[in-house]
């Protein structure tokens, strides 16, 4: 189930990134950061299940930083 969620989130994230790049519409960058954070969270959960705790904690940290900047840019 996590692999399917990872695939869906990755496709949506890449699609949004391509849309932003092709249309020069930077108003969706905060949503892109939040989607990247969700993708990193799912990747961290997959690594946690594989018993790779160090890489899982690093991915969780990257997800938190990405969410922080995404929400911060939405507020401003």
N, C-alpha and C positions, 0 to 999 in steps of 0.2 A: 504494500500500500504506500509506503514512503517513497519507493522508486517511482510510482505513478505520479504522486504529488510533486516529486522533484522534477519529473519530465514536464508536467503541466506548468509549474511555476517557471521553469527555465524557458519554455517556449513563449509564455506570456511576457517574461522579462526581456527576452531578446527581441520580441516583436515590438514592445514599447520603446526599447532603445533604438531600433531601426526607424520607427516612426519619428522619434525626436531628431535623429540625425538627418533624415530625408526632408523633413518639413521645417527644420530650424525652429520648432515650437518648444521652447525650453520651459514652458509652464508645467510640464508633467515630470520634471526632474525629481521632485519630492516623492511622487508616486513610484518612480523608478527606484529610488533609494529604499523605500519601504518594501517593494517587491524583492529587491536584492537581499534585504534583511530576512525576509521570509524564506527565500531560497537557501540562504546560509544557515538558517535555523533547521531546515529540513536536512541539509547536508550534515549538520552537526549531530542531529538525531541518528542519522544513518551511521556515522562514525562512532557514536556512542554505543550502538548495538554491536558494532564490530570490535568493541573493547579497545578502541584507539582513543583513550581519554584525552591525551594532549591535543590532538588535532580537533577533537570535538569541542573542547573548551575554547580553543582559538576561534573556531567557527562561530560559537555562541557569542564571543566577544565582538567579532566583526559584525554579527547581526545586530547587537545592541548599539554599536556605534553607527551603523547604517540607519537604524530606526531613529536614533537621536537626531542625526542630521536631517533626515526626511521630515520628521515632525517639526524640527526647528525651522526649516525652510518653509514649511506650510504656514507656520504662525507668523513669520515675518513677511 
